[in-house]
Every structure is written in C-alpha cells, then in structure tokens.
C-alpha cells in the first residue's frame, strides 16, 4: 500500500464552509476509483492550501488518477500545480474498524 499526499496552493484563502462544499461535491466520484482504499480531504490551517491524503493499493493505481489531464485540470481550475508526495504504507492502524492492515 502507498499513501499519496496531494497539496494544491490557493491564491486566496477559502472558508471551511466553502471547502466542505467543494469536497462534498467531488466525494462521490472517488467511491469506485480502482485501487483507492481511502481518501481524506485536507484543508490547511491558514486556508490557503488544500488537498488529500489517499491510501492506495499501489503506486500504479494512484498514477491512474494523477494523469497529465488531471494535473492540467488542477492548474486551470486553481491556478497552481499540484504537489504529489508518495509514501510506502506497510502497516495501517484503523481504530474505527479495530484492525491493523499490512502489506500481506
């Protein structure tokens, strides 16, 4: 499993309410994304950056979403390049389900 942290800088701060509306408006499209285990929407404390923490089955699955077309959409819509950082996630503690997930 891998975690991808996506960050998008904004020219102007947005409110938590506006961010919640934007996030809610796109959440449904991630429900059946192949290889996506979980997504957390993120908004920085200063409200000038947002993004997501995505838990993926593999980097290959993640790269099916973060295409050149997707990056162009982000740039055209928000005025900045998205930053994507990948992390190996060999062990996940999930207190909600009471489970520990591992690569095997």
Backbone as a chain_set.jsonl record, in Angstrom:
{"seq": "XXXXXXXXXXXXXXXXXXXXXXXXXXXXXXXXXXXXXXXXXXXXXXXXXXXXXXXXXXXXXXXXXXXXXXXXXXXXXXXXXXXXXXXXXXXXXXXXXXXXXXXX", "coords": {"N": [[0.845, -1.175, 0.0], [0.363, 2.281, -0.578], [0.624, 5.71, 0.416], [-0.533, 8.712, -0.821], [0.113, 12.091, -0.698], [-1.499, 14.889, -1.6], [-1.177, 18.226, -2.485], [-2.508, 21.441, -3.006], [-1.963, 24.702, -3.706], [-3.556, 27.792, -2.96], [-4.485, 30.966, -4.335], [-5.941, 32.714, -2.816], [-7.267, 32.616, 0.481], [-9.761, 30.249, 1.552], [-12.973, 29.663, 3.02], [-13.817, 27.321, 5.629], [-16.37, 26.35, 5.278], [-16.824, 26.772, 2.519], [-14.828, 25.11, 1.469], [-15.73, 22.632, 2.437], [-18.087, 22.377, 0.984], [-17.014, 22.23, -1.649], [-15.489, 19.868, -1.421], [-17.459, 17.983, -0.723], [-18.89, 18.016, -3.063], [-17.266, 16.62, -4.832], [-16.752, 14.183, -3.721], [-18.269, 11.818, -4.237], [-17.36, 10.865, -6.708], [-15.063, 9.474, -6.131], [-15.785, 7.107, -4.983], [-15.801, 4.629, -6.362], [-13.244, 4.39, -7.379], [-10.719, 2.647, -8.931], [-8.437, 0.742, -7.034], [-8.224, 2.621, -4.982], [-8.237, 2.895, -1.57], [-8.89, 4.538, 0.593], [-9.755, 7.972, 1.142], [-8.834, 11.109, 2.409], [-9.943, 14.336, 2.712], [-8.217, 17.43, 2.822], [-7.558, 20.542, 4.439], [-5.594, 23.32, 4.872], [-4.502, 24.993, 7.903], [-4.261, 27.766, 7.564], [-5.948, 28.103, 5.49], [-5.148, 28.386, 2.869], [-4.299, 26.376, 1.299], [-5.134, 23.179, 0.038], [-6.075, 19.714, -0.26], [-5.45, 16.212, -0.426], [-5.207, 13.136, 1.402], [-4.449, 10.079, 0.316], [-5.011, 6.662, 0.428], [-3.694, 4.022, -1.233], [-3.835, 0.927, -3.099], [-1.604, 0.472, -4.649], [1.197, 2.184, -6.179], [0.953, 2.314, -8.918], [-1.829, 2.208, -9.248], [-2.502, 4.678, -8.109], [-1.283, 6.411, -9.916], [-2.931, 6.16, -12.064], [-4.93, 7.926, -11.552], [-3.679, 10.438, -11.131], [-3.072, 11.836, -13.622], [-1.667, 13.52, -16.55], [-3.745, 14.989, -17.635], [-5.415, 15.309, -15.377], [-3.68, 16.849, -13.774], [-3.492, 19.13, -15.362], [-6.16, 20.012, -15.241], [-6.314, 20.688, -12.499], [-4.415, 22.768, -12.389], [-5.577, 24.624, -14.209], [-8.017, 25.116, -12.944], [-7.435, 25.91, -10.274], [-5.176, 27.459, -10.364], [-2.577, 26.717, -9.713], [0.164, 24.376, -9.636], [-0.355, 20.978, -8.755], [1.061, 19.32, -5.929], [2.48, 16.205, -5.401], [3.231, 13.727, -3.156], [4.633, 10.637, -2.425], [4.354, 7.885, -0.169], [5.491, 4.85, 1.211], [3.309, 2.581, 2.762], [3.398, 0.351, 4.852], [2.107, -0.665, 7.127], [-1.022, -0.161, 8.574], [-2.934, 1.285, 11.057], [-6.181, 0.972, 12.017], [-8.398, 2.328, 13.893], [-11.117, 2.741, 13.86], [-12.317, 0.506, 12.629], [-11.114, -1.33, 14.184], [-8.871, -2.713, 13.351], [-5.702, -3.867, 12.036], [-3.929, -3.24, 9.229], [-1.822, -4.819, 6.898], [0.81, -5.208, 4.448], [0.746, -7.857, 3.507]], "CA": [[0.0, 0.0, 0.0], [1.065, 3.553, -0.533], [-0.149, 6.907, 0.704], [-0.17, 9.886, -1.617], [-0.333, 13.37, -0.15], [-1.66, 15.864, -2.675], [-1.369, 19.587, -1.984], [-2.797, 22.454, -4.014], [-1.927, 26.037, -3.105], [-4.579, 28.72, -3.434], [-4.09, 32.373, -4.358], [-6.666, 33.35, -1.715], [-7.813, 31.693, 1.472], [-11.185, 29.947, 1.454], [-13.558, 29.303, 4.31], [-14.06, 25.899, 5.859], [-17.673, 26.047, 4.692], [-16.664, 26.673, 1.065], [-14.052, 23.899, 1.219], [-16.608, 21.493, 2.684], [-18.967, 22.278, -0.181], [-16.22, 21.728, -2.779], [-15.121, 18.478, -1.166], [-18.679, 17.173, -0.806], [-19.273, 17.957, -4.464], [-16.421, 15.694, -5.592], [-16.535, 12.941, -2.962], [-18.927, 10.659, -4.843], [-16.599, 10.323, -7.835], [-13.978, 8.625, -5.635], [-16.345, 5.892, -4.369], [-15.467, 3.412, -7.104], [-11.951, 4.557, -8.034], [-9.939, 1.406, -8.807], [-7.213, 0.774, -6.242], [-8.278, 3.58, -3.878], [-8.765, 2.308, -0.338], [-9.455, 5.585, 1.435], [-9.322, 9.338, 0.85], [-9.133, 12.161, 3.371], [-9.796, 15.692, 2.2], [-7.403, 18.234, 3.729], [-7.541, 21.999, 4.302], [-4.573, 23.842, 5.787], [-4.998, 25.902, 8.939], [-4.378, 29.135, 7.047], [-6.978, 28.036, 4.447], [-4.559, 28.767, 1.585], [-3.914, 25.149, 0.6], [-5.984, 22.028, 0.315], [-5.635, 18.53, -0.986], [-5.965, 14.968, 0.093], [-4.347, 12.012, 1.761], [-5.057, 8.947, -0.361], [-4.408, 5.353, 0.661], [-3.831, 3.256, -2.468], [-3.311, -0.435, -3.152], [-0.286, 0.526, -5.28], [1.52, 3.446, -6.858], [0.383, 2.233, -10.268], [-3.237, 2.597, -9.14], [-2.524, 6.126, -7.878], [-0.895, 7.119, -11.14], [-4.074, 6.147, -12.979], [-5.722, 9.127, -11.255], [-2.88, 11.67, -11.227], [-2.607, 11.912, -15.01], [-1.381, 14.864, -17.065], [-5.047, 15.654, -17.768], [-5.826, 15.704, -14.027], [-2.81, 17.95, -13.352], [-3.9, 20.302, -16.14], [-7.42, 20.451, -14.649], [-5.996, 21.361, -11.234], [-3.735, 24.031, -12.723], [-6.541, 25.537, -14.821], [-9.092, 25.423, -12.001], [-6.986, 26.525, -9.027], [-4.088, 28.393, -10.632], [-1.259, 26.264, -9.261], [0.483, 22.973, -9.884], [-0.493, 20.13, -7.574], [2.238, 18.632, -5.419], [2.131, 14.835, -5.002], [4.311, 13.038, -2.464], [4.273, 9.247, -2.168], [4.947, 7.224, 0.986], [5.127, 3.462, 1.441], [2.473, 2.42, 3.956], [3.394, -1.097, 5.076], [1.214, -1.023, 8.228], [-2.053, 0.845, 8.832], [-3.76, 1.035, 12.237], [-7.523, 1.514, 11.793], [-9.117, 2.227, 15.155], [-12.552, 2.716, 13.601], [-12.711, -0.891, 12.403], [-10.41, -2.184, 15.145], [-7.993, -3.613, 12.615], [-4.368, -3.461, 11.587], [-3.715, -3.694, 7.862], [-0.423, -4.946, 6.491], [1.0, -5.491, 3.014], [0.45, -9.252, 3.171]], "C": [[0.886, 1.233, 0.0], [0.079, 4.661, -0.155], [0.379, 8.014, -0.182], [-0.749, 11.109, -0.924], [-0.331, 14.367, -1.296], [-1.925, 17.218, -2.039], [-1.555, 20.537, -3.158], [-2.835, 23.798, -3.298], [-2.973, 26.923, -3.759], [-4.051, 30.152, -3.401], [-4.725, 33.117, -3.186], [-7.209, 32.286, -0.777], [-9.294, 31.446, 1.199], [-11.691, 29.542, 2.835], [-13.701, 27.782, 4.414], [-15.383, 25.484, 5.218], [-17.574, 25.89, 3.171], [-15.889, 25.399, 0.713], [-14.918, 22.658, 1.401], [-17.563, 21.29, 1.521], [-18.24, 21.735, -1.402], [-15.914, 20.252, -2.614], [-16.342, 17.563, -1.301], [-19.125, 17.0, -2.253], [-18.455, 16.983, -5.295], [-16.289, 14.327, -4.936], [-17.108, 11.71, -3.663], [-18.091, 10.042, -5.963], [-15.447, 9.414, -7.396], [-14.478, 7.289, -5.085], [-15.908, 4.615, -5.065], [-14.143, 3.543, -7.855], [-11.118, 3.291, -7.838], [-8.648, 1.609, -8.008], [-7.216, 1.746, -5.08], [-8.95, 2.927, -2.678], [-9.498, 3.359, 0.48], [-8.928, 6.938, 0.981], [-9.765, 10.253, 1.976], [-8.945, 13.49, 2.668], [-9.092, 16.527, 3.254], [-7.55, 19.719, 3.405], [-6.563, 22.544, 5.331], [-5.189, 24.825, 6.786], [-5.154, 27.326, 8.443], [-5.366, 29.24, 5.888], [-6.478, 28.438, 3.055], [-4.021, 27.567, 0.799], [-4.895, 24.053, 0.986], [-5.461, 20.843, -0.473], [-6.241, 17.294, -0.389], [-4.861, 14.021, 0.498], [-5.082, 10.783, 1.246], [-4.298, 7.679, 0.009], [-4.739, 4.486, -0.546], [-3.305, 1.834, -2.298], [-1.89, -0.444, -3.705], [-0.051, 1.902, -5.894], [0.939, 3.452, -8.273], [-1.089, 2.64, -10.26], [-3.358, 4.109, -8.952], [-2.245, 6.884, -9.165], [-1.974, 7.062, -12.211], [-4.979, 7.357, -12.745], [-4.937, 10.4, -11.547], [-2.238, 11.809, -12.607], [-2.258, 13.355, -15.384], [-2.679, 15.656, -17.219], [-5.543, 16.146, -16.416], [-4.998, 16.895, -13.546], [-3.16, 19.243, -14.084], [-5.207, 20.88, -15.586], [-7.172, 21.225, -13.354], [-5.375, 22.723, -11.508], [-4.725, 25.048, -13.279], [-7.618, 25.989, -13.84], [-8.617, 26.239, -10.805], [-5.772, 27.429, -9.181], [-2.729, 27.981, -10.105], [-1.092, 24.778, -9.571], [0.23, 22.153, -8.618], [0.852, 19.508, -7.207], [1.784, 17.251, -4.949], [3.37, 14.192, -4.386], [3.821, 11.642, -2.107], [5.045, 8.706, -0.968], [4.553, 5.75, 0.961], [4.343, 3.399, 2.745], [2.35, 0.932, 4.279], [2.461, -1.562, 6.193], [0.261, 0.147, 8.468], [-2.824, 0.412, 10.081], [-5.096, 1.733, 12.005], [-8.343, 1.313, 13.062], [-10.629, 2.188, 14.96], [-13.055, 1.28, 13.415], [-12.068, -1.847, 13.398], [-9.456, -3.141, 14.474], [-6.635, -2.991, 12.353], [-4.173, -4.081, 10.217], [-2.239, -3.754, 7.575], [-0.381, -5.308, 5.012], [0.62, -6.906, 2.628], [-1.0, -9.497, 3.343]], "O": [[2.006, 1.22, 0.511], [-1.126, 4.552, -0.378], [1.588, 8.227, -0.282], [-1.937, 11.16, -0.606], [0.711, 14.652, -1.886], [-2.783, 17.349, -1.166], [-0.855, 20.451, -4.166], [-3.644, 24.006, -2.394], [-3.239, 26.817, -4.957], [-3.256, 30.503, -2.528], [-4.126, 34.036, -2.629], [-7.566, 31.188, -1.203], [-9.994, 32.317, 0.682], [-10.918, 29.131, 3.7], [-13.702, 27.069, 3.411], [-15.493, 24.384, 4.676], [-18.172, 24.978, 2.601], [-16.249, 24.692, -0.228], [-14.843, 21.729, 0.597], [-17.82, 20.156, 1.116], [-18.77, 20.883, -2.115], [-16.062, 19.473, -3.555], [-16.265, 16.501, -1.919], [-19.671, 15.96, -2.621], [-18.903, 16.559, -6.36], [-15.759, 13.402, -5.551], [-16.468, 10.658, -3.67], [-18.111, 8.825, -6.149], [-14.913, 8.662, -8.211], [-13.667, 6.423, -4.754], [-15.669, 3.608, -4.399], [-13.942, 2.87, -8.866], [-10.84, 2.904, -6.703], [-7.874, 2.527, -8.276], [-6.3, 1.711, -4.258], [-10.089, 2.466, -2.762], [-10.588, 3.111, 0.996], [-7.801, 7.047, 0.498], [-10.903, 10.191, 2.441], [-7.889, 13.74, 2.087], [-9.338, 16.358, 4.448], [-7.654, 20.102, 2.24], [-6.687, 22.263, 6.523], [-6.248, 25.404, 6.544], [-6.08, 28.026, 8.854], [-5.598, 30.328, 5.362], [-7.268, 28.783, 2.177], [-3.371, 27.729, -0.233], [-5.409, 24.011, 2.103], [-4.519, 20.965, -1.256], [-7.376, 17.298, 0.089], [-3.735, 14.095, 0.006], [-6.194, 10.483, 1.681], [-3.072, 7.636, -0.09], [-5.907, 4.242, -0.849], [-2.442, 1.574, -1.46], [-1.063, -1.258, -3.291], [-0.986, 2.677, -6.099], [0.487, 4.489, -8.758], [-1.544, 3.339, -11.165], [-4.214, 4.747, -9.564], [-2.9, 7.883, -9.461], [-1.937, 7.837, -13.168], [-5.712, 7.766, -13.645], [-5.47, 11.336, -12.143], [-1.016, 11.889, -12.734], [-2.523, 14.286, -14.624], [-2.707, 16.86, -16.963], [-6.036, 17.269, -16.308], [-5.543, 17.841, -12.977], [-3.129, 20.324, -13.495], [-5.347, 22.098, -15.474], [-7.751, 22.291, -13.141], [-5.777, 23.722, -10.911], [-4.717, 26.208, -12.867], [-8.078, 27.128, -13.907], [-9.31, 27.156, -10.365], [-5.377, 28.098, -8.226], [-1.814, 28.804, -10.051], [-2.061, 24.038, -9.741], [0.57, 22.595, -7.521], [1.672, 19.211, -8.077], [0.821, 17.135, -4.191], [4.425, 14.124, -5.017], [2.732, 11.478, -1.557], [6.219, 9.018, -0.771], [3.39, 5.433, 0.712], [4.675, 4.083, 3.713], [1.315, 0.321, 4.01], [2.06, -2.725, 6.213], [0.685, 1.3, 8.554], [-3.312, -0.716, 10.144], [-5.138, 2.949, 11.817], [-8.916, 0.244, 13.274], [-11.347, 1.656, 15.807], [-14.082, 0.893, 13.971], [-12.422, -3.025, 13.457], [-9.244, -4.254, 14.956], [-6.446, -1.778, 12.435], [-4.243, -5.3, 10.061], [-1.484, -2.859, 7.955], [-1.394, -5.663, 4.409], [0.202, -7.126, 1.491], [-1.469, -10.612, 3.113]]}, "num_chains": 1, "name": "protein.A"}
